[in-house]
Amino acid sequence: MKLLTLRTSEGTKAVRQDGDTLTEIDGFSDVGALLKEAAWESIAQAASGATHPLEGADLEAVVPFPGKIICVGHNYRNHIKEMGREVPEYPTLFAKYQESLIGPNDDLALPQESDTVDWESELAVVIGKKGRRISEADAADHIAGYAVLNDVSMRDYQFRTIQWLQGKTWEKSTPFGPALVTKDEFSGGLMTTAVDGEVQQQTPTNDVVFTPEFLVSYISTIITLNPGDVIATGTPGGVGHAQDPKRYLQEGQLLVTTIEGLGQLNNRVVKES
């Protein structure tokens, strides 16, 4: 099942995708609100609200207001290598905030303060069931599904200190969506980033040091995970900052982030007004 958050003239609506048709899930303003219901899956399956065409749909970030966005650095071996790091014993964690999220087809604004804006395609895990100290064996039961995310990074701000947050959570910098694909329909796929049609990153999502199940278990040891929380599981090799010469996003370029089986983000790069 694919669940999306649709912008309409009456506000946002949680919808189910059936082929080229979006069906409203009555009573829920977005996918995050839906996930707070214990029976969210059966509610979504039974939905029979107003319908909309998928083509031309104005999509919001699939979970617009997550309580937590926890990100993982150094999780793909080819990215660890290109950044000159050692394979970590434990996950490297940092945070984003909901103000950083944009829709899957929204413009991506280059901030006035940074000219080193880089791409980072990521598999996002969306939590569907509350838990604390979740065992790795039980972690899949707490995952609602998966989506595509790009952890667009302002490298100059990121590397001002040893703490990365200031380069990772810029306002309206993180495309997220297009859909939450429930875990029964996704077992991994090729993740690709292209800039103006030129492939920059391309790696299978399962080529990781720490699996989604391990991350759910590890993070939930530290803090309770709630429905709608998001874990961004890291980026593979091919970021612009690691290239020689370094490459960064420029005004007018099209950033396309794709994961097979999950969908695509299409974000035009514009100057911040």
Residue frames relative to the residue before (quaternion, step in Angstrom):
aa qw qx qy qz dx dy dz
M 1.0000 0.0000 0.0000 0.0000 0.00 0.00 0.00
K 0.1930 -0.7635 0.6081 0.1000 3.56 -1.11 0.81
L 0.0880 -0.7906 0.6060 -0.0004 3.54 -0.85 1.09
L 0.0529 -0.8064 0.5884 -0.0261 3.56 -0.91 0.99
T 0.3184 -0.6926 0.5996 0.2436 3.54 -1.34 0.21
L 0.1614 -0.8221 0.5458 0.0144 3.53 -0.55 1.30
R 0.3193 -0.7100 0.5920 0.2084 3.57 -1.01 0.82
T 0.0065 0.7879 -0.6152 0.0263 3.58 -0.87 0.96
S 0.6778 -0.4762 0.3602 0.4290 3.57 -1.29 0.10
E 0.7002 0.4328 -0.2492 0.5102 3.59 1.28 -0.36
G 0.6921 -0.4089 0.2717 0.5292 3.57 1.26 0.23
T 0.6565 -0.5121 0.3632 0.4182 3.55 -1.26 -0.02
K 0.1392 -0.7763 0.6129 0.0487 3.54 -1.25 0.65
A 0.3942 -0.6500 0.5868 0.2788 3.56 -1.13 0.68
V 0.0172 -0.8099 0.5853 -0.0337 3.57 -0.86 0.98
R 0.3272 -0.6922 0.6060 0.2157 3.52 -1.36 0.44
Q 0.3026 -0.7554 0.5524 0.1805 3.55 -0.94 0.87
D 0.0003 -0.7596 0.6498 -0.0277 3.54 -0.91 1.04
G 0.7957 -0.1433 0.0578 0.5857 3.57 -0.06 1.27
D 0.7959 -0.2487 0.2149 0.5084 3.56 -0.69 -1.14
T 0.6278 0.5296 -0.3217 0.4710 3.58 1.28 0.29
L 0.2059 -0.7488 0.6195 0.1141 3.54 -1.10 0.82
T 0.1390 -0.7981 0.5851 0.0367 3.57 -0.80 1.09
E 0.4327 -0.7165 0.4856 0.2521 3.56 -0.75 1.06
I 0.2722 -0.7099 0.6285 0.1640 3.54 -1.14 0.79
D 0.3257 -0.8149 0.4419 0.1860 3.54 0.10 1.34
G 0.7928 0.3254 -0.2555 0.4474 3.52 -1.06 0.89
F 0.7296 0.3792 -0.2227 0.5237 3.60 1.26 -0.09
S 0.3586 -0.7835 0.4788 0.1684 3.53 -0.62 1.18
D 0.7970 -0.0303 0.0222 0.6029 3.59 1.17 -0.41
V 0.6969 -0.4868 0.3238 0.4154 3.56 -1.28 0.27
G 0.6178 0.5510 -0.3507 0.4379 3.58 1.05 -0.67
A 0.6392 0.5132 -0.3200 0.4750 3.58 1.02 -0.79
L 0.6283 0.5381 -0.3259 0.4578 3.58 1.02 -0.79
L 0.6798 0.5216 -0.3009 0.4186 3.59 0.87 -0.94
K 0.5793 0.5889 -0.3786 0.4174 3.59 1.18 -0.34
E 0.6082 0.5143 -0.3505 0.4928 3.59 1.28 -0.21
A 0.5026 -0.6737 0.4470 0.3063 3.59 -0.78 1.00
A 0.7429 0.3738 -0.2049 0.5162 3.59 1.06 -0.76
W 0.1595 0.8480 -0.4972 0.0909 3.61 1.16 0.54
E 0.6575 0.5370 -0.3255 0.4164 3.56 0.95 -0.84
S 0.6982 0.4482 -0.2755 0.4855 3.58 0.85 -0.94
I 0.5972 0.5514 -0.3605 0.4576 3.61 1.10 -0.64
A 0.6764 0.4912 -0.2889 0.4666 3.57 0.92 -0.91
Q 0.6564 0.5217 -0.3120 0.4468 3.57 0.96 -0.85
A 0.7260 0.4432 -0.2360 0.4700 3.58 1.03 -0.80
A 0.4501 0.7299 -0.4390 0.2683 3.60 1.24 -0.29
S 0.0066 0.7991 -0.5996 0.0436 3.56 -1.03 0.87
G 0.2634 0.8012 -0.4943 0.2109 3.58 1.06 0.78
A 0.7813 -0.2960 0.2463 0.4912 3.52 -1.31 -0.34
T 0.2998 -0.7693 0.5431 0.1526 3.57 -1.11 0.70
H 0.1206 -0.7663 0.6297 0.0410 3.52 -1.29 0.59
P 0.4913 -0.6337 0.4884 0.3443 3.62 -1.10 0.52
L 0.5019 -0.6382 0.4898 0.3177 3.57 -1.07 0.72
E 0.6356 0.5349 -0.3339 0.4453 3.56 0.97 -0.83
G 0.8327 0.1684 -0.1553 0.5041 3.54 -0.79 1.05
A 0.4066 0.7237 -0.4745 0.2930 3.60 1.26 0.05
D 0.3312 -0.7198 0.5803 0.1884 3.57 -1.06 0.85
L 0.0854 -0.8518 0.5167 -0.0111 3.54 -0.10 1.34
E 0.3430 -0.6952 0.6030 0.1882 3.50 -1.14 0.89
A 0.6587 -0.4014 0.4088 0.4877 3.58 -1.29 0.05
V 0.5588 -0.6716 0.3478 0.3403 3.58 -0.71 1.04
V 0.7334 0.1061 -0.1031 0.6635 3.60 1.15 -0.65
P 0.2229 -0.8488 0.4616 0.1297 3.61 0.04 1.25
F 0.8139 0.2161 -0.0707 0.5346 3.59 1.04 -0.75
P 0.0472 0.8187 -0.5704 0.0456 3.62 0.59 1.03
G 0.5260 -0.6323 0.4646 0.3282 3.55 -1.08 0.70
K 0.7868 0.0435 -0.0013 0.6156 3.57 1.12 -0.73
I 0.0619 -0.7197 0.6869 0.0799 3.52 -1.26 0.63
I 0.0214 -0.8086 0.5864 -0.0422 3.55 -0.33 1.25
C 0.1663 -0.8186 0.5489 0.0317 3.54 -0.70 1.17
V 0.2797 -0.7546 0.5800 0.1258 3.52 -1.21 0.69
G 0.1800 -0.7714 0.6023 0.0990 3.57 -0.88 0.98
H 0.8423 0.2092 -0.1286 0.4797 3.55 -1.29 0.40
N 0.3849 0.7300 -0.4820 0.2943 3.57 0.72 1.08
Y 0.6944 0.3772 -0.2703 0.5500 3.61 1.25 -0.26
R 0.5120 -0.6999 0.4048 0.2901 3.55 -0.72 1.10
N 0.6679 0.4972 -0.3297 0.4449 3.62 0.94 -0.75
H 0.6377 0.4890 -0.3354 0.4917 3.61 1.13 -0.49
I 0.5991 0.5521 -0.3549 0.4586 3.60 1.04 -0.74
K 0.6702 0.5082 -0.2916 0.4556 3.56 0.96 -0.94
E 0.7011 0.4782 -0.2958 0.4385 3.61 0.80 -0.95
M 0.6903 0.4503 -0.2766 0.4942 3.58 1.19 -0.50
G 0.4899 -0.7118 0.3948 0.3122 3.59 1.31 0.14
R 0.4788 0.6708 -0.4287 0.3702 3.57 1.15 0.65
E 0.4808 -0.6104 0.5362 0.3296 3.54 -1.38 0.12
V 0.5739 -0.5600 0.4545 0.3879 3.58 -1.17 0.54
P 0.3719 -0.7768 0.4593 0.2175 3.62 -0.56 1.10
E 0.4825 -0.6411 0.5146 0.3023 3.54 -1.25 0.54
Y 0.7819 0.1550 -0.0612 0.6007 3.56 1.12 -0.73
P 0.6088 -0.5669 0.3965 0.3884 3.61 -1.14 0.48
T 0.3409 -0.6875 0.6057 0.2105 3.53 -1.19 0.74
L 0.0731 -0.8430 0.5326 -0.0171 3.59 -0.42 1.22
F 0.0930 0.7437 -0.6614 0.0305 3.52 -1.22 0.67
A 0.4381 -0.7207 0.4886 0.2235 3.58 -1.26 0.20
K 0.1561 -0.6907 0.6862 0.1667 3.45 -1.46 0.30
Y 0.2981 -0.7288 0.5808 0.2065 3.55 -1.34 0.16
Q 0.6791 -0.5527 0.3037 0.3756 3.53 -1.15 0.67
E 0.5871 0.5891 -0.3742 0.4102 3.61 1.13 -0.52
S 0.6127 0.5665 -0.3530 0.4232 3.60 1.20 -0.36
L 0.6133 0.6107 -0.3421 0.3658 3.61 1.18 -0.47
I 0.0282 -0.7501 0.6597 0.0367 3.54 -1.24 0.68
G 0.6406 -0.5460 0.3910 0.3725 3.54 -1.31 0.28
P 0.6831 -0.5381 0.3207 0.3755 3.58 -1.23 0.41
N 0.7724 0.2919 -0.1715 0.5374 3.59 1.19 -0.41
D 0.4133 0.7249 -0.4579 0.3066 3.59 1.27 0.24
D 0.5741 -0.5460 0.4745 0.3836 3.54 -1.28 0.36
L 0.2922 -0.7279 0.5991 0.1609 3.53 -1.18 0.76
A 0.2414 -0.8200 0.5072 0.1099 3.57 -0.40 1.22
L 0.3263 -0.7037 0.5968 0.2055 3.55 -0.93 0.95
P 0.3786 -0.7461 0.4906 0.2436 3.62 -0.59 1.04
Q 0.6045 -0.5804 0.4151 0.3541 3.54 -1.19 0.58
E 0.7159 0.5054 -0.2418 0.4166 3.57 1.10 -0.75
S 0.7816 0.2944 -0.1520 0.5284 3.64 1.17 -0.28
D 0.1003 -0.7808 0.6131 0.0672 3.55 -1.06 0.81
T 0.6195 0.4925 -0.3557 0.4971 3.58 1.22 0.54
V 0.1854 0.8071 -0.5258 0.1943 3.55 0.77 1.14
D 0.1033 -0.8385 0.5335 -0.0394 3.54 -0.53 1.29
W 0.4412 -0.6890 0.5201 0.2451 3.56 -1.28 0.49
E 0.0457 0.7724 -0.6332 0.0213 3.58 -1.21 0.59
S 0.1944 -0.7890 0.5731 0.1061 3.61 -0.16 1.22
E 0.0068 0.8163 -0.5757 0.0468 3.57 -1.00 0.84
L 0.3920 -0.6406 0.6046 0.2654 3.52 -1.32 0.51
A 0.1762 -0.7872 0.5857 0.0790 3.56 -0.78 1.08
V 0.2361 -0.7359 0.6234 0.1187 3.53 -1.01 0.96
V 0.1377 -0.7863 0.5983 0.0684 3.59 -0.87 0.96
I 0.3712 -0.7499 0.5109 0.1973 3.56 -0.74 1.10
G 0.1612 -0.8114 0.5582 0.0644 3.56 -1.02 0.87
K 0.7773 0.2147 -0.1114 0.5808 3.58 1.27 -0.23
K 0.4971 -0.6882 0.4532 0.2718 3.55 -0.84 1.07
G 0.2057 0.7940 -0.5605 0.1149 3.56 -1.07 0.68
R 0.1275 -0.7429 0.6527 0.0766 3.51 -1.28 0.58
R 0.8307 0.0539 -0.1021 0.5447 3.57 -1.00 0.94
I 0.1355 0.8057 -0.5517 0.1680 3.54 0.82 1.09
S 0.4076 -0.6958 0.5267 0.2690 3.58 -0.87 0.87
E 0.6069 -0.5567 0.4126 0.3892 3.57 -1.17 0.53
A 0.6304 0.5482 -0.3275 0.4413 3.58 1.07 -0.73
D 0.7377 0.3994 -0.2173 0.4991 3.59 1.10 -0.66
A 0.4433 0.7510 -0.4275 0.2384 3.58 1.26 -0.28
A 0.6213 0.5638 -0.3579 0.4100 3.61 0.94 -0.79
D 0.6161 0.5627 -0.3451 0.4298 3.60 1.10 -0.64
H 0.6968 0.4592 -0.2616 0.4850 3.59 1.21 -0.44
I 0.5994 0.5466 -0.3576 0.4626 3.59 1.28 -0.05
A 0.3209 -0.7381 0.5621 0.1905 3.58 -0.79 1.05
G 0.7363 -0.3249 0.2486 0.5390 3.56 0.94 -0.88
Y 0.5100 -0.6499 0.5027 0.2546 3.49 -1.38 -0.26
A 0.0496 -0.7757 0.6285 0.0281 3.56 -1.27 0.47
V 0.5141 -0.6116 0.5049 0.3266 3.54 -1.38 0.08
L 0.0070 0.7830 -0.6210 0.0336 3.57 -1.03 0.82
N 0.1368 -0.7550 0.6271 0.1346 3.57 -1.16 0.53
D 0.2711 -0.7765 0.5573 0.1138 3.53 -0.58 1.25
V 0.0924 -0.8227 0.5607 0.0177 3.56 0.54 1.21
S 0.1177 -0.8422 0.5255 -0.0257 3.55 -0.68 1.19
M 0.2937 -0.7183 0.6072 0.1705 3.55 -1.03 0.89
R 0.2785 -0.8400 0.4381 0.1579 3.55 0.13 1.36
D 0.6220 0.5421 -0.3716 0.4257 3.62 0.94 -0.71
Y 0.6867 0.4495 -0.2803 0.4979 3.59 0.94 -0.84
Q 0.6106 0.5773 -0.3549 0.4098 3.60 1.00 -0.78
F 0.7962 0.3285 -0.1505 0.4852 3.56 0.86 -0.98
R 0.3367 0.7228 -0.5231 0.3009 3.58 1.16 0.49
T 0.7812 0.0804 -0.0322 0.6182 3.57 1.16 -0.70
I 0.6368 -0.5152 0.3882 0.4224 3.59 -1.26 -0.04
Q 0.6220 0.4879 -0.3418 0.5082 3.60 1.28 -0.12
W 0.3563 -0.8057 0.4453 0.1600 3.61 -0.70 1.10
L 0.4709 0.7366 -0.4384 0.2085 3.59 1.08 -0.62
Q 0.6726 0.5357 -0.3197 0.3980 3.60 0.87 -0.88
G 0.7046 0.4084 -0.2769 0.5100 3.60 1.22 -0.22
K 0.7040 0.5209 -0.2260 0.4265 3.55 1.30 -0.19
T 0.7869 0.3222 -0.1650 0.4997 3.62 1.11 -0.35
W 0.1632 0.8078 -0.5446 0.1555 3.56 1.00 0.85
E 0.6272 -0.5630 0.4005 0.3595 3.53 -1.13 0.74
K 0.8674 -0.0127 -0.0235 0.4968 3.56 -0.99 1.00
S 0.4441 0.7130 -0.4272 0.3347 3.56 0.88 0.98
T 0.7392 0.4427 -0.1958 0.4682 3.60 1.22 -0.36
P 0.1952 -0.7836 0.5781 0.1170 3.63 -0.22 1.18
F 0.0175 -0.8104 0.5781 -0.0938 3.55 -0.93 1.03
G 0.5617 0.5660 -0.4439 0.4087 3.58 -0.68 1.12
P 0.5899 0.1261 -0.6707 -0.4316 1.59 -2.08 -1.30
A 0.7910 0.1952 -0.0657 0.5761 3.55 1.22 -0.64
L 0.3786 -0.6018 0.6260 0.3204 3.49 -1.40 0.22
V 0.1331 -0.7729 0.6181 0.0536 3.57 -0.65 1.14
T 0.4283 -0.7310 0.4596 0.2662 3.58 -0.52 1.15
K 0.6543 -0.5977 0.3171 0.3377 3.50 -1.11 0.86
D 0.6025 0.5692 -0.3667 0.4226 3.61 1.14 -0.46
E 0.7226 0.4252 -0.2416 0.4886 3.60 1.24 -0.33
F 0.7514 0.3294 -0.2067 0.5331 3.60 1.22 0.10
S 0.0060 0.8040 -0.5937 0.0312 3.57 -0.81 1.05
G 0.7481 -0.3208 0.1884 0.5495 3.57 1.26 0.33
G 0.0984 0.7906 -0.5991 0.0798 3.54 -1.20 0.56
L 0.6348 -0.5282 0.3978 0.3997 3.54 -1.32 0.16
M 0.2009 -0.7739 0.5942 0.0874 3.56 -0.89 1.02
T 0.0218 -0.8234 0.5633 -0.0653 3.57 -0.73 1.12
T 0.0983 -0.7414 0.6590 0.0795 3.53 -1.15 0.74
A 0.0054 -0.7832 0.6217 -0.0072 3.56 -0.95 0.93
V 0.1623 -0.7523 0.6323 0.0890 3.56 -1.14 0.77
D 0.8163 -0.1096 -0.0020 0.5672 3.56 -0.48 1.26
G 0.7493 -0.4300 0.2048 0.4601 3.56 0.95 0.94
E 0.6187 0.5312 -0.3430 0.4663 3.59 1.26 -0.16
V 0.3760 -0.7494 0.5012 0.2141 3.57 -0.56 1.18
Q 0.1609 -0.7975 0.5795 0.0478 3.53 -0.89 1.08
Q 0.7862 0.1029 -0.0348 0.6083 3.58 1.05 -0.80
Q 0.1671 0.7751 -0.6005 0.1031 3.58 -1.03 0.74
T 0.2581 0.7539 -0.5393 0.2724 3.54 -0.24 1.36
P 0.5083 -0.6239 0.4800 0.3493 3.64 -1.03 0.64
T 0.5418 -0.6593 0.4197 0.3094 3.57 -0.99 0.82
N 0.6816 0.4917 -0.3042 0.4484 3.61 1.15 -0.40
D 0.5278 0.6251 -0.4148 0.3982 3.62 1.26 0.13
V 0.3622 0.7617 -0.4413 0.3065 3.54 0.79 1.12
V 0.5341 -0.5821 0.5037 0.3496 3.52 -1.33 0.32
F 0.7970 0.1606 -0.0458 0.5804 3.57 0.91 -1.01
T 0.3572 -0.7577 0.5116 0.1913 3.59 -0.63 1.13
P 0.6596 -0.4849 0.3694 0.4398 3.62 -1.19 0.26
E 0.6518 0.5204 -0.3256 0.4453 3.59 0.95 -0.81
F 0.6397 0.5055 -0.3275 0.4776 3.58 1.00 -0.79
L 0.6641 0.5159 -0.3112 0.4427 3.58 0.91 -0.89
V 0.6193 0.5261 -0.3434 0.4708 3.60 0.99 -0.77
S 0.6710 0.4937 -0.2968 0.4668 3.58 0.91 -0.91
Y 0.6862 0.4985 -0.2898 0.4435 3.57 0.83 -1.01
I 0.7012 0.4671 -0.2790 0.4608 3.58 0.80 -1.00
S 0.6738 0.4986 -0.3045 0.4523 3.59 0.98 -0.79
T 0.5233 0.5859 -0.4219 0.4527 3.58 1.26 -0.13
I 0.6974 0.4707 -0.2517 0.4782 3.55 1.09 -0.77
I 0.8110 -0.0307 0.1093 0.5740 3.56 0.88 -1.03
T 0.5724 -0.5907 0.4432 0.3564 3.57 -1.12 0.63
L 0.2431 -0.7345 0.6157 0.1492 3.55 -1.02 0.87
N 0.1624 -0.8034 0.5715 0.0398 3.56 -0.87 1.04
P 0.6499 -0.5043 0.3815 0.4217 3.59 -1.20 0.42
G 0.7725 0.3059 -0.2619 0.4909 3.54 -0.89 1.02
D 0.4961 0.6227 -0.4447 0.4102 3.59 1.22 -0.17
V 0.2483 -0.7787 0.5685 0.0937 3.55 -1.15 0.74
I 0.0996 -0.7445 0.6566 0.0687 3.54 -1.12 0.81
A 0.1788 -0.7575 0.6213 0.0909 3.58 -0.72 1.12
T 0.3014 -0.8609 0.3965 0.1042 3.53 -0.32 1.34
G 0.7164 -0.4610 0.2591 0.4551 3.60 1.17 0.35
T 0.3694 -0.7368 0.5329 0.1915 3.56 -1.26 0.45
P 0.4388 -0.6864 0.5076 0.2804 3.59 -1.15 0.57
G 0.7208 -0.4164 0.3320 0.4438 3.55 -1.34 -0.07
G 0.6120 0.5687 -0.4178 0.3571 3.53 -1.29 0.51
V 0.3980 0.7079 -0.4997 0.3011 3.59 1.20 0.24
G 0.6143 -0.5978 0.3796 0.3481 3.55 -1.15 0.63
H 0.6222 0.5820 -0.3340 0.4032 3.56 1.06 -0.78
A 0.7030 0.4658 -0.2627 0.4689 3.60 1.14 -0.61
Q 0.5638 0.6135 -0.3894 0.3925 3.60 1.24 -0.12
D 0.2520 -0.7547 0.5882 0.1448 3.56 -1.27 0.40
P 0.4275 -0.3416 -0.7867 0.2859 1.55 -0.70 2.41
K 0.6449 -0.5208 0.3871 0.4037 3.56 -1.25 0.41
R 0.1605 -0.7819 0.5977 0.0751 3.56 -1.14 0.73
Y 0.0395 -0.7954 0.6048 -0.0022 3.54 -0.97 0.88
L 0.6374 -0.5438 0.3873 0.3846 3.54 -1.26 0.40
Q 0.1567 -0.7880 0.5936 0.0469 3.53 -1.07 0.91
E 0.6548 -0.5207 0.3828 0.3919 3.53 -1.22 0.57
G 0.7891 0.3133 -0.2528 0.4640 3.56 -0.99 0.93
Q 0.5763 0.5972 -0.3892 0.3997 3.61 1.18 -0.34
L 0.3225 -0.7148 0.5851 0.2068 3.55 -1.30 0.45
L 0.1783 -0.7758 0.6019 0.0641 3.56 -0.69 1.17
V 0.0300 -0.8041 0.5925 -0.0384 3.58 -0.61 1.18
T 0.0595 -0.7955 0.6024 -0.0268 3.55 -0.71 1.16
T 0.0050 -0.8299 0.5533 -0.0714 3.58 -0.58 1.17
I 0.0052 -0.7348 0.6763 0.0523 3.55 -1.20 0.67
E 0.4806 -0.6779 0.4761 0.2876 3.55 -0.74 1.09
G 0.8013 0.2618 -0.2169 0.4922 3.55 -0.85 1.00
L 0.7367 0.3839 -0.2249 0.5093 3.60 1.23 -0.32
G 0.5876 -0.5897 0.3793 0.4040 3.58 1.04 -0.61
Q 0.4759 -0.6837 0.5119 0.2100 3.51 -1.39 -0.17
L 0.2341 -0.7129 0.6444 0.1473 3.52 -1.25 0.71
N 0.0603 -0.7877 0.6132 0.0020 3.57 -0.93 0.95
N 0.0949 0.8323 -0.5285 0.1377 3.56 -0.18 1.30
R 0.2808 -0.7558 0.5754 0.1371 3.53 -0.67 1.20
V 0.3658 -0.7364 0.5332 0.1989 3.57 -0.92 0.96
V 0.0176 0.7978 -0.5995 0.0623 3.57 -0.73 1.12
K 0.5387 -0.5789 0.4893 0.3678 3.55 -1.28 0.28
E 0.5014 -0.6397 0.4890 0.3167 3.57 -0.98 0.81
S 0.3906 -0.7280 0.5099 0.2396 3.57 -0.83 0.94
